[in-house]
Amino acid sequence: MKLGNLPTEWKYGKITAIFKKGNKSCAGNYRPVSLTRVVAKCMEKIIREHTIKYFTKNNLFTNKQFGFLSGRSTSLQLLNVLDQ
């Protein structure tokens, strides 16, 4: 972290197809999912938590920011727009 580099091994993920619905022989009925290393996911969570904390502490989020924030879901944003 001090060097600001992510180990090359952490950058690779295993891509797999997850069936959604419909005909299993149709490629369009699958969605790709990347399975990344656990250590990389943990690092993402740590960085996200610190970033959110910094932005919140310094009032860097606008009132129009929804999603990815606790208590500010995209559903709440939609209700807000409809109400206006």
C-alpha positions in Angstrom: 0.0 0.0 0.0 2.8 2.4 0.8 4.2 2.0 -2.8 0.7 2.5 -4.3 1.0 -0.7 -6.3 -1.3 -3.7 -6.5 0.6 -7.0 -6.8 0.1 -8.4 -10.3 -1.4 -11.7 -9.0 -4.2 -9.7 -7.3 -5.3 -8.2 -10.6 -6.3 -11.5 -12.2 -9.8 -12.9 -11.8 -11.5 -16.0 -13.0 -14.4 -15.1 -15.4 -17.4 -17.4 -15.3 -20.8 -17.3 -16.9 -23.9 -17.3 -14.6 -27.2 -18.3 -16.1 -29.9 -15.7 -15.8 -33.1 -17.2 -17.3 -34.6 -18.5 -20.5 -33.0 -20.9 -23.0 -29.7 -22.3 -21.6 -28.4 -22.8 -25.1 -28.6 -19.0 -25.8 -25.4 -17.1 -24.9 -27.4 -14.0 -24.2 -29.0 -15.6 -21.2 -25.8 -15.6 -19.3 -23.9 -12.8 -17.5 -20.2 -12.8 -16.9 -19.0 -12.6 -13.3 -15.4 -12.0 -12.3 -14.2 -14.0 -9.3 -11.3 -12.1 -7.8 -8.9 -13.0 -5.0 -10.2 -12.7 -1.4 -7.2 -10.5 -0.4 -8.0 -8.1 -3.3 -11.6 -7.8 -2.2 -10.5 -7.1 1.4 -8.2 -4.4 0.1 -11.1 -2.9 -1.9 -13.3 -2.8 1.2 -10.7 -1.1 3.3 -10.0 1.6 0.7 -13.7 2.1 0.1 -14.4 2.5 3.8 -11.6 5.1 4.2 -12.7 7.0 1.1 -16.3 7.2 2.2 -15.2 8.3 5.7 -12.9 11.0 4.3 -15.6 12.3 1.9 -18.3 12.3 4.6 -16.0 14.0 7.2 -15.1 16.8 4.7 -18.6 17.2 3.3 -17.5 16.3 -0.2 -20.7 14.4 -1.1 -23.5 16.5 -2.7 -27.1 16.0 -1.6 -27.7 14.5 -5.1 -25.4 11.6 -4.4 -27.3 8.4 -4.0 -26.2 4.8 -4.2 -23.0 3.4 -2.6 -23.8 5.3 0.6 -25.5 3.9 3.7 -29.1 5.1 3.9 -29.0 6.8 0.4 -30.2 4.0 -2.0 -31.0 4.5 -5.6 -34.6 3.6 -4.7 -34.7 6.6 -2.4 -33.3 8.7 -5.1 -36.1 7.6 -7.5 -38.7 8.5 -4.8 -37.0 11.9 -4.3 -37.2 12.6 -8.1 -40.8 11.5 -8.3 -41.7 13.6 -5.3 -40.2 16.7 -6.9 
